[in-house]
Amino acid sequence: MFAGQGSQYYQMGQELYEREPVFRQFVERADRLVQELINESLVEVIYRQRANRFEPFHRLLHTHPAILIFECAIAEVLLRRGLRPDYLLGYSLGEYACLVISGTISFEVALVTVIKQAEFVEYCVPRGQMLAILDSADLVDRHPEAFRRCAVAAYNSPRNFVVSAPTEALTQLQQFLKAREILSVELPVDYPFHSPHIDVLQTVSEAIFSRVGLSSPQIPIITAELGGFLNKPSAKHLWDVTRNLVDFAKTICQLEASGPYLYVDLGPSGSMATAVKYNLKRDSQSEFLTVSSPFGHEGKNLESLFEKRAESLRTANTFRVENPGPTSRPDGSYSS
Amino acid sequence: MSGRKDGLEIVTRIYVFPGQGSQKVGMGEGLFDRFPEQIAIADAELGYSLPNLCLRDPSNQLNQTLFTQPALFVVNALTFLNHLSETGKLPVFVAGHSLGEYNALFAAGVFDFRTGVRLVKQRAVLMARASGGGMAAVVGLIPEQIRQALAAAGLNSIDIANLNSRTQTVISGPEKDLGTSQTILERAGAQLFKRLPVSAAFHSRYMAEAEQDFGAFLESFVFAEPRIPVVSNVTARLHESSQIKQMLARQITQPVRWTESIQWLLQQPDAEFLELGPGNVLAGLIRRIKMETPALPAAR
């Protein structure tokens, strides 16, 4: 599973950067390309400046490529050690890592594309915010006036959804939530993704995406935008991934019908594993694992992932989850 | 400023944006269709169809400063965005000539596109209000020779408006005195004296009212820190974020110090210029400035 905007922080993957040569080489090679384009080094921004990892890391021009690089680098570590996933699951920007790992686009093309996108957002989209609300999403229907000018950007789990809005609109909403003692968390994202507020970018984005050559995925990709398989990646889909609602809750719910699975969160923060946890039914046999989080120990977490794999190989119960998989793959939806 | 610490080849990418004089009917052809959302914003702010003005100019307005300025700002801005959509490459420095300085500030993230259109629209309104003066390009004399020749003849009503290269200068002044200055400067050795088709004496003391009004207009805007360093026309050095509004107001009455701006940029390692906008006036000036500038020690 590959996370999107909001999962980044300073020093993310620092232990891997320092101790895991595959990760480090991948990051440094990517950083040279980044410097070619934006005249700045992300290694400098993320690792060398030693910013506090709990400080918000939110400049889009940095975070957009940083998340992609992190996720592809960590996947590279796993792949080099022979750990190949059965499915790739992408959440918003995380879908670019899926496209790269599945061989749909090259890493370089993905990197240039997300950098271009970040540049365009910075130049053309009025600032806004994204707010994760820890309550049921029917709150929106019950209080439409409080959610004026806000768009639901994502359903993460039954009691966690995200809204996007221009900054002024969200300030009002935050007051409303506070008065009702509903918990909410501001994501470190300065623009209202997954909402009509970014439509000002549609034409140019589709033009950029249409120049990206897309092959068929060699590893099946599940997209949280569709809640199902991405059978034929297209320029339009790349726009939809940025613009449309992310339904992670539905994605997991539908996947579970053909489970159990081992969900491995390869995003920087571990937030997707947490969201999986809250989406699993009590009787689910599925498991979830996080490699990276702001609390570190990526090395140890990686080892437990490899142990888990060794163990499942020993018990003949192969690591590749033995189940028929979601049944109706060809038409892009699940039967449940 | 290039931020390279790993011994890679360094090229200092510099984007420059042209000002008035570079407009021509047909500019923006092929560009407007790629940015319909941005054109909708511009048209709504301006109250007319900008593509129609740029591509057809049915009422012969494109050369009137009231229309020239917003049109050039939009075409320059879209040229920049289009370049980004193709390459993704951000510049290390940006600069612009007069009106083009607004494009440099837009490229540096100081204000958004809509704000840029609003600013240049008002700047154009205020500058169009001035009249009774004009401008002329003088080729073949260095600025000091121009100043001395005019002073020696007792003509003190003429201001230097653009220092475009060592031997290309634009002067501003009252209509009648520009005629007098032609005689003086030609006698002093000017190879060319050419009146420019503008309605007032831009970048001179005669624009004081516009400067004042524009300064007041700017007060209500909130500017962001430049994300890319921008060279100021007034100082020929980088803008300081706290002084940007003041410098933009002053720019209206001050000479555009283009020669020194480019000379300063040429001190960057492997400075590589790209002109983003209609025509190639700035590329020509930069070539000339390089030629006329003795080799400079590399900047540290």
Contacts between the chains, C-beta under 8 A, distances in Angstrom:
chain1	res1	chain2	res2	distance
A	32	B	6	7.6
A	32	B	8	6.8
A	35	B	3	7.4
A	35	B	4	6.9
A	35	B	8	7.2
A	36	B	89	7.4
A	37	B	87	7.9
A	37	B	88	4.9
A	37	B	89	5.4
A	37	B	90	6.7
A	38	B	90	5.1
A	39	B	2	6.6
A	39	B	3	6.1
A	39	B	13	7.2
A	39	B	90	6.1
A	39	B	91	7.7
A	39	B	92	5.0
A	40	B	3	5.9
A	41	B	3	6.5
A	41	B	5	7.7
A	44	B	3	7.5
A	44	B	5	8.0
A	61	B	227	7.9
A	112	B	88	5.0
A	115	B	88	5.0
A	116	B	84	6.6
A	116	B	85	6.3
A	116	B	88	4.4
A	119	B	84	5.3
A	119	B	88	6.7
A	119	B	90	6.7
A	120	B	81	7.3
A	120	B	84	7.1
A	120	B	85	7.2
A	122	B	109	6.3
A	122	B	227	7.9
A	123	B	81	6.4
A	123	B	84	7.7
A	123	B	106	7.7
A	123	B	109	7.3
A	123	B	112	7.3
A	123	B	113	6.9
A	124	B	37	7.6
A	124	B	38	6.9
A	124	B	81	7.7
A	124	B	112	7.5
A	124	B	113	6.5
A	126	B	112	6.9
A	199	B	37	7.1
A	200	B	37	4.4
A	200	B	38	7.4
A	200	B	41	7.6
A	201	B	37	7.3
A	202	B	37	6.9
A	203	B	34	6.6
A	203	B	35	6.7
A	203	B	36	5.4
A	203	B	37	6.2
A	204	B	34	6.4
A	204	B	35	6.2
A	204	B	37	7.9
A	204	B	81	7.0
A	204	B	85	5.7
A	207	B	34	6.1
A	207	B	85	6.3
A	208	B	85	5.4
